[in-house]
């Protein structure tokens, strides 16, 4: 059993890309890492691969399940909300239930996580809540009608949390990922893209780790990462 003396990080949305990379980055730095996702088999495989990790199967839209997981693993020092619900179509073709589901994953789960984890951070006088976002949090395009509204709401909720929790010693930051993440299904979708067209999950994880460990006199709220050639 891993020592509970190590600080605990909690990461939602631990898939084969960004979530797993974030788990690896924090584990490498000496954290125990609780990995949350719905896919039990994938989490167990990652738990076997990455030292100091804890597989915690959980649907983040289930507030009771989240509460049970946190009661089991203990109070995290760092929370990274990386779980994401997405859908791509215009407003006429998006089902209302899809938009609601994405809102529950992207925004409501963040609210539940904050309620469940930040009181212990406030008591400790330190901690961080980092949210991974994308450019849909900043603008609405026609094919993103079932997605962008939920990411914009997520960003605004994170800002409200940051303004509330910052003076209490808890750092909240929102990372806009303005890039296509380098995962196998994106490579298959874009077979002719140059290698440096993508952003690597490891690079995202490094920035998440950096945000979570910024000195108290230089905290960021809104941060952005993109490949050097990305038009913006």
C-alpha positions as CSV (number, residue, x, y, z in Angstrom):
1,X,0.0,0.0,0.0
2,X,1.3,3.5,-0.9
3,X,2.1,5.8,1.9
4,X,-0.7,8.1,2.8
5,X,2.0,10.7,3.8
6,X,2.2,11.6,0.1
7,X,0.0,14.4,-1.0
8,X,-3.1,13.3,-2.9
9,X,-4.1,14.5,-6.3
10,X,-7.5,13.7,-7.8
11,X,-7.9,13.6,-11.6
12,X,-11.3,13.2,-13.4
13,X,-11.7,12.0,-17.0
14,X,-8.6,9.7,-16.9
15,X,-8.6,8.3,-20.4
16,X,-5.6,7.3,-22.6
17,X,-4.7,10.9,-23.4
18,X,-4.7,14.0,-21.2
19,X,-6.0,12.3,-18.1
20,X,-3.5,9.5,-18.0
21,X,-0.7,12.0,-18.8
22,X,-1.8,14.2,-15.9
23,X,-1.8,11.2,-13.6
24,X,1.7,10.2,-14.7
25,X,3.0,13.8,-14.1
26,X,1.7,14.0,-10.6
27,X,2.7,10.5,-9.7
28,X,6.3,11.2,-11.0
29,X,6.4,14.3,-8.7
30,X,5.6,12.3,-5.6
31,X,1.8,12.4,-5.4
32,X,-0.7,9.6,-4.8
33,X,-3.1,10.1,-7.7
34,X,-6.8,9.0,-7.6
35,X,-7.9,8.4,-11.2
36,X,-11.6,8.9,-11.9
37,X,-13.4,7.7,-15.0
38,X,-16.3,5.3,-15.9
39,X,-14.1,2.7,-17.6
40,X,-13.0,0.3,-14.8
41,X,-10.8,-1.9,-17.0
42,X,-8.8,1.1,-18.3
43,X,-8.3,2.5,-14.8
44,X,-7.1,-0.8,-13.5
45,X,-4.6,-1.1,-16.3
46,X,-3.3,2.4,-15.6
47,X,-3.2,1.6,-11.9
48,X,-0.9,-1.4,-12.7
49,X,1.2,0.8,-15.0
50,X,1.6,4.0,-13.0
51,X,3.0,3.8,-9.5
52,X,1.2,5.6,-6.7
53,X,-2.1,5.6,-8.5
54,X,-5.6,4.6,-7.3
55,X,-8.3,3.4,-9.7
56,X,-11.6,5.0,-8.7
57,X,-14.3,4.1,-11.2
58,X,-16.9,6.8,-11.0
59,X,-19.4,8.7,-13.2
60,X,-18.8,12.4,-12.3
61,X,-22.4,13.3,-13.0
62,X,-23.4,11.2,-10.0
63,X,-22.9,13.5,-7.0
64,X,-23.4,10.6,-4.5
65,X,-20.8,8.5,-6.3
66,X,-18.3,11.4,-6.2
67,X,-19.0,11.8,-2.5
68,X,-18.4,8.1,-1.9
69,X,-15.1,8.2,-3.8
70,X,-13.7,11.2,-1.9
71,X,-14.8,9.6,1.4
72,X,-12.8,6.5,0.5
73,X,-9.6,8.1,-0.9
74,X,-9.3,11.1,1.5
75,X,-9.0,14.8,1.0
76,X,-7.0,15.8,-2.1
77,X,-4.5,18.6,-2.1
78,X,-4.9,19.0,-5.9
79,X,-8.0,18.4,-8.0
80,X,-7.9,18.4,-11.8
81,X,-11.3,18.3,-13.5
82,X,-10.5,16.9,-16.9
83,X,-13.7,14.9,-17.6
84,X,-15.4,16.3,-20.7
85,X,-18.7,15.7,-22.4
86,X,-18.8,16.8,-26.1
87,X,-21.2,16.8,-29.1
88,X,-20.8,18.4,-32.5
89,X,-23.7,19.6,-34.5
90,X,-25.8,22.7,-35.0
91,X,-28.6,23.7,-32.6
92,X,-31.4,22.3,-34.8
93,X,-29.8,18.8,-34.7
94,X,-28.6,18.6,-31.1
95,X,-30.8,16.7,-28.8
96,X,-31.6,18.6,-25.6
97,X,-30.7,15.6,-23.5
98,X,-27.2,15.7,-25.0
99,X,-26.7,19.3,-24.1
100,X,-27.9,18.5,-20.6
101,X,-25.5,15.5,-20.2
102,X,-22.6,17.7,-21.3
103,X,-23.6,20.4,-18.9
104,X,-23.7,17.8,-16.1
105,X,-20.2,16.5,-16.9
106,X,-18.5,19.8,-17.7
107,X,-20.2,22.2,-15.2
108,X,-22.2,20.5,-12.6
109,X,-19.5,18.0,-11.8
110,X,-17.1,20.9,-11.3
111,X,-19.6,22.4,-8.8
112,X,-19.9,19.1,-6.9
113,X,-16.1,18.6,-6.9
114,X,-15.6,22.0,-5.5
115,X,-18.1,21.5,-2.7
116,X,-16.7,18.2,-1.8
117,X,-12.9,19.0,-1.9
118,X,-12.2,22.6,-1.3
119,X,-13.4,22.9,2.4
120,X,-10.4,20.7,3.4
121,X,-8.1,22.9,1.3
122,X,-9.5,26.0,2.9
123,X,-8.9,24.4,6.3
124,X,-5.3,23.5,5.3
125,X,-4.7,27.0,3.9
126,X,-3.5,25.5,0.5
127,X,-4.6,23.5,-2.5
128,X,-5.5,23.9,-6.1
129,X,-8.4,23.2,-8.4
130,X,-7.4,23.1,-12.1
131,X,-9.9,22.8,-14.9
132,X,-9.0,21.8,-18.4
133,X,-11.0,23.6,-21.1
134,X,-10.7,24.6,-24.7
135,X,-11.6,27.4,-27.1
136,X,-15.3,26.5,-27.0
137,X,-15.2,28.1,-23.5
138,X,-14.5,31.4,-25.2
139,X,-16.6,31.4,-28.4
140,X,-19.6,29.6,-29.9
141,X,-19.4,28.2,-33.4
142,X,-22.4,26.8,-35.2
143,X,-21.3,23.1,-35.0
144,X,-20.6,23.4,-31.3
145,X,-24.1,24.3,-30.0
146,X,-24.3,21.2,-27.9
147,X,-20.8,21.7,-26.3
148,X,-19.7,25.3,-26.2
149,X,-22.4,26.6,-23.9
150,X,-21.4,24.0,-21.3
151,X,-17.7,24.9,-21.5
152,X,-18.4,28.6,-21.3
153,X,-20.5,27.9,-18.2
154,X,-17.7,25.8,-16.8
155,X,-15.2,28.7,-17.3
156,X,-17.5,31.2,-15.6
157,X,-18.1,28.8,-12.7
158,X,-14.4,28.3,-12.3
159,X,-13.9,32.1,-12.3
160,X,-16.5,32.5,-9.6
161,X,-14.7,29.7,-7.6
162,X,-11.3,31.5,-8.1
163,X,-12.6,34.8,-6.8
164,X,-14.1,33.1,-3.8
165,X,-11.3,30.6,-2.9
166,X,-8.2,32.6,-3.9
167,X,-8.3,34.8,-0.8
168,X,-8.7,31.7,1.3
169,X,-5.5,30.2,0.0
170,X,-6.9,27.9,-2.7
171,X,-5.8,28.4,-6.3
172,X,-8.3,27.9,-9.1
173,X,-7.1,28.0,-12.7
174,X,-8.7,27.3,-16.1
175,X,-6.5,26.0,-18.9
176,X,-7.7,26.7,-22.4
177,X,-6.3,24.0,-24.8
178,X,-6.4,25.6,-28.2
179,X,-5.2,22.6,-30.1
180,X,-6.0,19.1,-31.3
181,X,-4.7,16.6,-28.7
182,X,-2.4,13.9,-30.0
183,X,-4.4,10.8,-29.3
184,X,-4.8,7.8,-31.7
185,X,-8.3,8.6,-32.8
186,X,-7.3,12.1,-33.8
187,X,-4.4,10.8,-35.8
188,X,-6.8,8.5,-37.6
189,X,-9.2,11.4,-38.2
190,X,-6.3,13.6,-39.5
191,X,-3.9,11.2,-41.2
192,X,-2.2,13.9,-43.3
193,X,-1.5,16.3,-40.4
194,X,2.1,17.2,-39.6
195,X,3.5,15.9,-36.3
196,X,3.7,19.4,-34.8
197,X,0.0,20.1,-35.7
198,X,-1.0,18.3,-32.5
199,X,-0.4,19.1,-28.8
200,X,0.9,16.2,-26.8
201,X,-0.9,15.1,-23.6
202,X,2.4,15.3,-21.8
203,X,2.8,19.0,-22.6
204,X,-0.7,19.6,-21.3
205,X,0.1,17.7,-18.2
206,X,3.2,19.8,-17.6
207,X,1.2,23.0,-17.8
208,X,-1.5,21.6,-15.5
209,X,1.2,20.7,-13.0
210,X,2.8,24.2,-13.4
211,X,-0.5,25.9,-12.7
212,X,-1.1,23.8,-9.6
213,X,2.3,24.8,-8.2
214,X,2.5,28.5,-9.1
215,X,3.9,30.6,-6.2
216,X,1.2,32.4,-4.2
217,X,2.4,35.8,-5.3
218,X,1.9,34.9,-9.0
219,X,-1.3,32.9,-9.5
220,X,-2.9,32.7,-13.0
221,X,-6.6,32.1,-13.5
222,X,-7.0,31.9,-17.3
223,X,-4.1,30.2,-19.1
224,X,-3.8,29.0,-22.7
225,X,-1.7,26.5,-24.6
226,X,-1.4,26.0,-28.3
227,X,1.1,24.7,-30.9
228,X,3.4,27.5,-32.2
229,X,1.8,27.6,-35.6
230,X,-1.8,27.6,-34.4
231,X,-3.7,30.7,-35.8
232,X,-5.5,32.7,-33.1
